[in-house]
Amino acid sequence: MRNSMRKRKGAAFWITVLLGLGLLYLLIFPSPTPELAVRKSLLIRDPAAAFAGRVTEGQIKDDPRYGNLYYAEETERSYIYVKKSRLGWHVTSSGTGP
């Protein structure tokens, strides 16, 4: 009885550690897609909008300074620029207008 209880506690500990590391990885490293980078930025500022908000691609592409424009509807900062680096996509700027 004690061994099975101890194994469950150990398994729960390692699952918690792996989930924590996964969340840390998602928050620190750049995203594999531009939409995911926008949603990650929204998650930090407005968690409800990160899951329920609509993200659409804008008209500005390959801006040398800011990157590509994306619109996040129904959020405080609805204009979000993302740029691709060697590791993935990251948000370079966000605000209320281009």
N, C-alpha and C positions, 0 to 999 in steps of 0.2 A: 504494500500500500504506500509506503513512504517513497519508494523508488519511483513509482508512477507519478506521484504528486511532485516530486523533485524534477522529473523529466518535463512535466507540463509547465512548471515555473521556468525552467531553462528554455523551453521552446517559446514561451510567451515573451521572455526577455529578448531572445534573438529576433523574433518577429518584430518587436517594437524597435529594436536597434536598426534593423533593415528598413523598416518604414520611415524612420527618422532620417536615415542616410539618403533614402530615395527622395524625400521631401527637400532636404538640404541641397541635393544635386539639382533638382528642378528649379529651386530658387536662385542658386548661384550661377550655374552655367548657362550659356546662351541656348536658345530653343532651336529645334530642328526645322520648324516652320515659322513663317512670319505671323500667322494668326495665333499660334501658341505663344509667341513673344508678346503680342498685344494682350492676350488673356492673362499672362503672367503679370504684366504690368498692372492690369486692372485688378488682379487678385490682391495686390498689395494696397491699392488705393480704395477699391470698392468691390469687396468679395462677391456681393450679390450680382453685380453686373458682369463679373468674370464668367459666371456660369449661365446667366439668363440673357445677357446682352447680345446684340447682333453685331458682328464685325464684318465690314465689307472693304474691299480694296478700292483705293482712291485713284485719281487720275494722274497723280505725280509719280513717275517711276525714275529710278536711278539718279536721284538728285545727288550731286557729288558731296554735298555737305551732310544732308540728313538721311537720304535713302528713299524708301518707298512710303507713300502715304496710305494710311488705313483709317477708316471711320469706325468709331465705337459708338453706336447709337444709345441714347438714354443714359449717358454718363456725364460726369462733370467735365472731364477732359476728353472731348470727342474726336479730336484730331491727333493721331499718333503716328510718328515716323519710325520705321524700323530699317535697319541696315544689316547686311550680311557680312560676317567676319569669317575667319578660318574655322572657328569652332561652331558657328551657327548664327541665328538671327538674334538681335538685341534691339531694344527701344533706344533711340537716340534723342527723341524729343516728343513732348506731348503738350497739348494745350487746348484752348477753346477755338482756335482758328489757325489757318495755314499761315 
